[in-house]
Amino acid sequence: MRPDILLFQVDQLAVRWLPMHGHPVVQAPTLMRLAEAGVLFENNYCNAPLCSPSRFSMLTGALPSRIGAYDNAADFPADLPTIAHYLRAAGYRTVLSGKTHFCGPDQLHGFEKRLTTDIYPSDYGWTPDWEQPEVRPSWYHNMVNVRDAGTAFRTNQLDYDEEVVQAARREIYDAARDNDGRPMFMMVSLTHPHDPYVQRPEFADRYDLAAIDLPAISAAAVPLDPHSARLRHVSAMDEFEITEDMVRRARRSYYASITYVDEQLRLILRALEETGRAERTVIVFTSDHGDMLGERGLWYKMSWFDPSSKVPLLVHAPFLFGPRHVPEVVSLVDVLPTLIDISETGPRHAAPLDGRSLMPHLTGSSDGHDEAIGEYLAEGAIAPLFMIRRNRWKFVSSLPDPDQLYDVAADPHEQFNLAHLPEHQDLVRQFQAELARHADPHALRAQVIASQKRRRLVDAAMRQGAWTSWDHQPVVDATTSYVRSHLVLDDLDAKKRWPPATS
């Protein structure tokens, strides 16, 4: 029997803030339990430190430049095969609950059922403009999220994630009650712990404010590189002074949101257990990107520094793989070929892939790869920003900026840029040559700008006259919901009961 697959993705969570990766304060007992029996990847990177490009790359197994996933308003073409397409074609029941930030009129992308709408817009309204870098987007993050961090009983994000989890749990029970028979691929995607940094009191109260750690590297401890300077501008990080108390409150709410996410995952796993699917379900836990959370004086993402780009990847399937830690460097584009291998659907790749299967890492083989490639093409950049992480080295390069080279084994906080040192010039030249073979940065920059122009024109036109939304509208058939006069009550009650009554 082919296994069920649960892909549980959260938003803006870096490995640095998780207890199974050594954080001494954050509480995540469900994840800790899964990690003890699962395969934990210690060096997994997103391929773009921004929501939509990262998710599109993961779902297609392809880097952003290959599929046009430039930014959070980039169109996701309907003819790009996703994980859901491959598994659905192979006989899986494919279900999506939660955030994907699909942009464009196709809001399913291979999923047979989509249980909720998205928390973010599906149109082109958030298209950046590389030709006017001095203009800060009015719709982007600012430091109010840090200034006003704290607790609340209800937030937009709590409303959304509770809907996502409830819909996913109900679908798990429905799959058991309707006796579909197919294996299930379910993607559950939450918006926490993404800012704004606000969480319910019962989660925040688990953390003593005085015990919350401050950033390990202050803004004064490292030079401000040009890209980080642009990020400070695009998110208005110098709008007002950020005090130590604000930082602690923001971090406490972020940590509390990780605990909240952990609890939501527990609820999903409980539904799997109660329907008898837990023992045959491969659980994949990851995030789309991280959060600088005040490190180097930076917040949010959009950077290749580890707190922004190094994200969790945990695979729990004790019936297939023994517990282990994987030190090799991998990335989210590797998820698609891995799930194809796990599901035994065969290598029927209908489009080029940049990802490679993680099966050697999962099984403990010595022939797994040790590399991640990244491309950032969105807000805060003015030209493609490339990243190569291989073995102990991280190389970051963009046309207008000095190169960056870090020995992350010796310098885990990336304080010392080695790119200018004579003893590293051969290595720098090797990375430069590799990037030159990978992509033409001038041509790619022109492609990005041309796409931005097209989308801004289309968006402006669509806002004239009658507005037609692309946002997903979940359909509920009220005529078959709950008790109806044309349905036989005893049959209905029996069908909806789980587990079935025994006589």
ZICOR-V81239 format. One record per run of one state. SS is the DSSP state (~ for helix, > for strand, _ for the rest). FROM is the first residue (numbers start at 1). LEN is the number of residues. If there is no record, write none. Layout:
# ZICOR-V81239
{{SS,FROM,LEN} {SS,FROM,LEN}}
This chain:
# ZICOR-V81239
{{_,1,3} {>,4,7} {_,11,3} {>,14,1} {~,15,3} {_,18,1} {~,19,3} {_,22,7} {~,29,9} {_,38,1} {>,39,7} {_,46,5} {~,51,10} {_,61,3} {~,64,4} {_,68,15} {~,83,7} {_,90,3} {>,93,6} {_,99,14} {>,113,2} {_,115,15} {~,130,3} {_,133,11} {~,144,4} {_,148,2} {>,150,2} {_,152,4} {~,156,22} {_,178,6} {>,184,6} {_,190,8} {>,198,2} {_,200,1} {~,201,4} {_,205,4} {~,209,3} {_,212,7} {~,219,3} {_,222,4} {~,226,9} {_,235,9} {~,244,31} {_,275,3} {~,278,3} {>,281,7} {_,288,7} {~,295,3} {_,298,8} {~,306,4} {>,310,2} {_,312,1} {>,313,4} {_,317,7} {>,324,8} {_,332,2} {~,334,10} {_,344,15} {~,359,5} {_,364,7} {>,371,6} {_,377,8} {>,385,6} {_,391,2} {>,393,6} {_,399,5} {>,404,4} {_,408,14} {~,422,17} {_,439,2} {~,441,22} {_,463,15} {~,478,3} {_,481,8} {~,489,8} {_,497,7}}
